[in-house]
Amino acid sequence: MAAHPPSGLSSPPPAPEPSPPGPHHARGTANAADFGVDPLGFLTRCAREYGDVVALTPANVLIVHPDDIGRALVHRRGDVVKISAEQRPRGPTGFPLAMMNSEGASWERKRSRLRPAFRSDRLEGLDTIAREAVARTVDRWSDGATIDVHAEMSRLAMHIGAVHLAGRPLGAEADALADAVAAIMRLTGSPIRLPGWLPSPTGIRLRRALRALDTALAALIEGHPADDTVTALGRLVAERADTPFAEIRDELATLLMSGYETTADALTWLVHGLGGRPEADALLAADARDHGAAASGAGGTGGANGPGGYAAAAAKEALRLYPPAWVISRVAVRPIELGGYRLAAGTTIGISQWVTHRDERWFDAPAEFRPERWLRQGAPGHRYAYLPFGAGPRGCLGASMAVREIEAVARALRSRVRLEPVAPGQVRPRPALALQPCGVRATVRRERAAPR
Ligand code: HEM
């Protein structure tokens, strides 16, 4: 058979690949402006109006259907990367040497170095750290006081994360870390992103905060005992002789940051969700009592609602309705077919947990906070319709830690206080690097005879 058709009889040139539909005919500037004003609303409208594959620009596509999400993150993962070659020198928000911002063999090496510090046998200790931290926090609150829930949950998550990851609470380093995270959130939450070199107040604040963080982390690393092989920091310090200091610093910074803001956001959203559903809140209180009784040997079922009990269901639901990681992306390194479209190499593929978690094809009454959906059905209608921690090999390293921490804090808090919502109608999500809750306030009502 001839390798080529005889001249004169050549077949017509292949039809151009159809491109996915999208708003403003995928005109980048118009869509960037709409995205900047209201990212969550914009992505939701795109999915509703244009379907499961939406072109936001010719090189940026949003995928919505869990089949395609599974393909991009798991089944065809070799066709995509998380960090493109252009992004790699700096990392999306700095810390280019961290595992989170690495690819290929370097990523694999860094991930296996950290894996033992996140093993499930380390999670028991997390319960105790969380219970003690909650007890100290609640002791500071007086009955009837109004608290800023996000500020309180941030302090808690910072403390618990640091003790679990570095073996001790942070001192002055805590302020440096909180300032750096706040500066990154301000920068990434701003509808207008000026180039990094332009001297904007936000950029200046970020650079100053990162310099202070650098100094604080250096002190933390230098002062860490060499005999710790258990915590994440211990494992990093143990490799100091063969690892550049900057790599240890970048790794520690991203771990502390990921363990802190996302978990604080999830806890705050959980308090907000329960505030709007008193009957769910009462079930959590019962679960907390039951768990407390089982732990102290005074009876209790140890979770009448299945593994993890009601606290687990409530945590899952908070992560569904208000996913701290509300959007993630991949870059195609070769053409990839998604939703019937062949996307060219170089295309950025966006996946929005906010959009897919609120899709009524996979969740009944998706806009409602209903922890019981996880008790009845146990799982969503599609494996990749629920991905608060991503999916596949680049899924969240700290997922088990985060889930355990959220459940432990929820139970410990609820066994001692009821948090009555204050002006819940004013609460707004702020989509920055994480989905921050704004305006969540609560009045503290102490439970009588609360167990310590
Ligand atoms: C509620 C809390 C958390 C949420 C919602 C969350 C979410 C995520 C998501 C969605 C990813 C995948 C990103 C992608 O595929 O592009 C991720 C990755 C990651 N997370 Fe988390 N995370 C949380 C807590 C934590 C904690 C506690 C730690 C560690 C202390 C952590 C460490 C990491 C790391 C190191 C990666 C990068 C993994 C890799 O690139 O291989 N996260 N997280």
Residues whose N, C-alpha, C, O or C-beta is under 5 A from the ligand:
A	BS01	HEM	M99 M100 L255 S258 G259 T262 T263 A266 P324 A325 I328 S329 L387 P388 F389 G390 P393 R394 G395 C396 L397 G398 M401 A402
